[in-house]
Amino acid sequence: MPATRRLDWIDVVRGSAVLLVILVHVMQRTELFTGHEFTRLGTASIIVTPLRLPAMFLLSGLFVPRSLAKGSATHVAGKLRRIAWPYLLWSVLLIVVFDLDQRLTGFGFGWEVFWRIFYTPIEHLWFLAYLLLYFLLAMLMRWIPAPHLLLAVIAVAALPVEGEWTRFWGHAAFFFAGVVLAGHRDALDRAIGRFWPSLALLITAVALSTGHATRILVLPEAPWNLPIVLMFIVGLAGVVRPLASTPAFAPLRYVGVQSIVFYIVHWPVASLSAQALATTGLDPWPVFGGALVAALVVPWAIAWAASRSKPIDAAFVWPVFTRK
């Protein structure tokens, strides 16, 4: 399969995952500020849970072998520039913004959470912190084959340890499943190259997840739900692949390519927008709609600006300085 075609389906699936994350966060912030519970939307969000952060971690894992092939120093430097830097910068920016929000409205958090940056990530930025650590753990592949590393991660996730342990190692299983799949790209390409089997797989995954969301079935949590996550991703990839390169999917591809910008920026925009709109007395659905539009348009505008401005781009990728 041509590389451009492959990357297109990856970008479409990743863009879909980011949009689903944005939708859920807007819903949650609207519920917080309005006191209204979006019951049906909440159920729908549970159904597509495997297509949100689990999918984002798994797709990230697909690129590990290519990154490691550049050498350990380049691998680490790239992750520090593209993950650690925006994580640290935007953690501080979140504190600045919501400290001001707290002073003005009584809602938010202040500098008392600063040290959490180094052990309990602030709000949605935990995704970046986990992703950075997973990429660093992937360097163990020099000594441990990827399938063995995946099994070890699943075993560690099963240990009865409280706190962040289960979430960290549970999501690590999705990431390292992506690493394993990267070593079987031909098989993956064949699996997503057949539309009707992919559609059947996606429908089955949705049906199982719907049963779980409506409490008809009880499905396991991460990492034991890895088969369901794989069914969702492979099924969706196979369905969208024939059209992934078409203009109709250009917006999703763009979100996928600019996923870090959309992911980082959307949460504070969604929170502040929902908070501001809720104070006007609007009904919950208009608040949700307005916050959703803001959480899509603002990151889109910033991504567009970052592609044209080095100072703005530097908020998401540590710039490389070259000597003249």
C-alpha positions in Angstrom: 0.0 0.0 0.0 1.4 3.4 -0.9 2.7 5.4 2.1 0.6 8.4 1.3 -2.6 6.3 1.3 -1.6 4.6 4.6 -0.9 7.9 6.3 -4.2 9.3 5.0 -6.3 6.6 6.8 -4.2 7.1 9.9 -4.8 10.8 9.9 -8.5 10.3 9.3 -8.8 7.8 12.3 -6.7 10.0 14.5 -8.7 13.1 13.5 -11.9 11.3 14.4 -10.5 10.3 17.8 -9.5 13.9 18.5 -13.0 15.2 17.6 -14.6 12.6 19.8 -12.3 13.7 22.7 -13.3 17.3 22.1 -17.0 16.4 22.0 -16.8 14.6 25.4 -14.8 17.4 27.1 -17.3 20.0 25.9 -20.1 17.9 27.2 -18.5 17.5 30.5 -17.7 21.2 31.0 -21.2 22.1 29.9 -22.6 19.7 32.5 -20.4 21.2 35.1 -21.4 24.8 34.5 -25.1 24.2 33.8 -25.9 21.3 36.1 -27.6 19.5 33.2 -26.8 15.9 32.4 -26.7 15.0 28.7 -27.9 11.4 29.3 -28.2 10.2 25.7 -25.1 12.0 24.5 -23.2 10.5 27.5 -24.3 7.0 26.5 -23.2 7.6 23.0 -19.8 8.9 24.2 -19.3 5.6 26.2 -20.0 3.6 23.1 -17.2 5.2 21.2 -14.7 5.3 24.1 -12.4 2.9 22.3 -12.1 5.4 19.4 -10.9 8.2 21.6 -7.7 8.1 23.7 -7.1 4.3 23.3 -7.1 4.9 19.5 -4.8 7.9 19.9 -2.3 5.9 21.9 -2.4 2.9 19.6 -1.9 5.0 16.5 1.1 6.7 18.2 2.6 3.3 18.8 2.6 2.6 15.1 5.4 5.2 14.6 7.8 3.9 17.3 9.9 1.6 15.1 10.5 4.4 12.6 11.4 6.8 15.4 13.8 4.3 17.0 15.5 3.6 13.7 16.8 7.2 13.8 18.9 6.4 16.8 18.3 6.8 20.6 19.5 10.4 20.8 17.3 11.5 17.9 14.4 9.6 19.2 14.6 11.2 22.7 15.3 14.7 21.3 12.3 14.5 19.0 10.0 13.5 21.9 11.3 16.2 24.2 10.8 18.8 21.4 7.3 17.6 20.4 5.8 16.3 23.6 7.7 17.3 26.7 8.1 21.0 25.7 4.4 21.6 24.9 3.4 19.7 28.0 5.5 21.9 30.3 4.6 25.1 28.5 0.9 24.5 28.4 0.8 23.2 31.9 2.1 26.6 33.0 -0.3 28.4 30.7 -3.2 26.5 32.1 -2.3 27.6 35.6 -1.9 31.2 34.5 -5.3 31.3 32.7 -7.3 29.4 35.4 -5.6 31.3 38.2 -7.0 34.5 36.6 -10.3 32.8 36.1 -10.4 31.8 39.8 -9.6 35.4 40.9 -12.4 36.8 38.6 -15.1 34.2 39.0 -14.2 32.0 42.0 -13.8 29.0 39.7 -10.6 27.4 38.6 -7.2 26.6 40.2 -4.1 28.4 40.9 -0.4 28.0 41.4 -1.0 25.5 44.2 -1.2 22.8 41.5 2.2 23.7 39.9 4.1 20.8 41.3 1.5 18.4 40.0 3.1 19.0 36.6 5.8 16.5 37.6 3.7 13.8 39.2 -0.1 14.2 38.5 -0.6 16.0 35.2 -3.1 18.9 35.1 -6.5 18.2 33.5 -6.3 16.8 29.9 -2.5 17.1 29.6 -2.1 13.7 31.2 -2.3 12.3 27.7 1.0 14.1 26.7 2.7 13.1 29.9 1.8 9.4 29.4 2.7 9.5 25.7 6.2 10.9 26.5 6.8 8.1 29.1 5.6 5.5 26.7 7.9 6.6 24.0 10.8 6.5 26.5 9.8 3.1 27.6 9.8 1.9 24.0 13.6 2.2 24.1 13.5 -1.1 25.9 12.8 -2.6 22.6 16.6 -2.7 22.1 16.6 -5.6 24.5 13.0 -6.8 24.7 10.9 -7.7 21.6 7.8 -5.7 21.2 5.3 -8.6 21.8 7.1 -9.5 25.0 7.0 -5.9 26.1 3.3 -5.7 25.5 2.7 -8.8 27.6 4.8 -7.3 30.4 2.8 -4.1 30.3 -0.5 -6.0 30.5 0.9 -8.0 33.4 2.0 -4.9 35.3 -1.4 -3.3 34.6 -3.1 -6.3 36.4 -1.3 -5.6 39.6 -3.7 -4.4 42.3 -2.1 -1.0 42.9 -4.2 2.1 43.6 -4.0 5.6 42.1 -2.8 6.3 38.6 -1.2 2.8 38.2 -4.0 1.1 36.4 -4.8 4.0 34.0 -1.1 4.5 33.1 -0.3 0.8 32.4 -3.8 0.2 30.9 -3.3 2.9 28.3 0.3 1.7 27.8 -1.1 -1.6 26.5 -2.8 0.3 23.7 0.4 2.1 22.8 2.5 -1.0 22.7 -0.2 -2.9 20.8 0.4 -0.2 18.2 4.1 -0.9 18.4 3.5 -4.6 17.8 1.2 -3.9 14.9 3.9 -1.7 13.4 6.0 -4.9 13.0 3.2 -6.5 11.0 2.3 -3.7 8.6 1.6 -6.1 5.7 -0.9 -8.0 7.8 -2.5 -4.7 9.0 -2.7 -3.4 5.5 -4.4 -6.6 4.3 -6.9 -6.4 7.2 -7.9 -2.9 6.5 -7.9 -3.4 2.7 -11.2 -5.2 2.7 -14.2 -2.9 3.1 -17.0 -5.3 3.9 -15.2 -7.4 6.5 -14.0 -4.1 8.0 -17.6 -2.8 8.1 -18.8 -6.0 9.8 -16.0 -5.7 12.3 -16.9 -2.1 13.1 -20.6 -2.9 13.4 -19.7 -5.8 15.8 -17.5 -3.5 17.9 -20.3 -0.9 18.1 -22.8 -3.5 19.0 -20.7 -4.9 21.9 -19.8 -1.4 23.1 -23.5 -0.4 23.0 -24.4 -3.4 25.1 -21.8 -2.2 27.6 -22.9 1.4 27.6 -26.6 0.3 28.1 -25.5 -2.2 30.8 -26.8 -5.2 28.8 -23.2 -6.5 28.7 -20.3 -6.0 31.0 -17.0 -5.6 29.0 -13.6 -5.5 30.7 -11.7 -2.2 31.3 -8.3 -1.4 30.0 -6.1 -3.2 29.2 -8.4 -6.2 28.9 -10.6 -4.4 26.4 -7.7 -4.3 23.9 -9.6 -6.7 21.5 -12.5 -4.3 21.3 -10.2 -1.3 20.7 -8.6 -3.2 17.9 -11.9 -4.1 16.4 -12.9 -0.4 16.4 -9.7 0.8 14.9 -9.2 -1.8 12.3 -12.9 -1.7 11.4 -13.0 2.1 11.0 -9.7 2.2 9.2 -11.0 -0.3 6.6 -14.2 1.6 6.1 -12.6 5.0 5.6 -9.5 3.8 3.7 -11.0 3.8 0.2 -12.1 7.5 0.7 -9.4 8.7 3.1 -7.5 10.6 0.4 -10.6 12.4 -1.0 -11.5 16.1 -0.4 -14.5 15.0 1.7 -12.1 13.7 4.4 -9.7 16.7 4.2 -11.0 18.3 7.4 -10.5 15.0 9.4 -7.1 14.6 7.9 -6.2 18.1 8.9 -7.3 17.5 12.5 -5.3 14.3 12.5 -2.2 16.0 11.2 -2.6 18.9 13.7 -3.8 16.6 16.5 -1.4 18.0 19.2 -2.6 21.5 18.6 -6.3 20.6 18.7 -5.8 18.4 21.7 -3.9 20.9 23.8 -6.0 24.0 22.9 -9.5 22.7 22.9 -9.8 22.0 26.7 -9.3 25.5 28.1 -11.3 27.0 25.2 -14.2 24.5 25.9 -14.1 25.2 29.7 -14.0 29.0 29.4 -16.6 29.1 26.7 -19.0 26.8 28.5 -18.5 28.9 31.7 -19.1 32.2 30.0 -22.1 31.0 28.1 -23.7 29.4 31.2 -23.6 32.7 33.0 -25.9 34.2 30.3 -28.7 32.0 31.4 -28.9 30.1 28.1 -30.3 26.6 28.1 -27.8 23.7 28.3 -27.9 22.7 24.6 -27.1 26.2 23.3 -24.3 26.4 25.8 -23.0 23.0 24.6 -23.3 24.1 20.9 -21.5 27.4 21.4 -18.7 25.8 23.5 -18.3 23.1 20.8 -18.0 25.6 18.0 -15.4 27.6 20.0 -13.5 24.4 20.9 -13.2 23.6 17.2 -12.7 27.0 15.6 -10.1 28.3 18.0 -7.7 25.3 17.7 -8.3 25.3 14.0 -7.3 29.0 13.8 -4.2 28.5 16.0 -3.1 25.4 13.9 -3.5 27.5 10.8 -1.5 30.3 12.4 1.2 27.9 13.7 1.8 26.6 10.2 2.6 30.2 9.1 4.3 31.6 12.1 7.4 30.2 13.8 6.7 32.0 17.2 3.2 30.4 17.3 4.5 27.0 16.2 7.1 27.3 19.0 4.2 26.9 21.5 3.8 23.3 20.3 7.2 22.3 19.0 10.5 23.4 20.5 12.2 25.2 17.6 15.5 24.0 16.1 18.1 26.8 16.0 20.6 26.5 13.2 23.9 28.4 13.0 24.3 30.6 10.0 
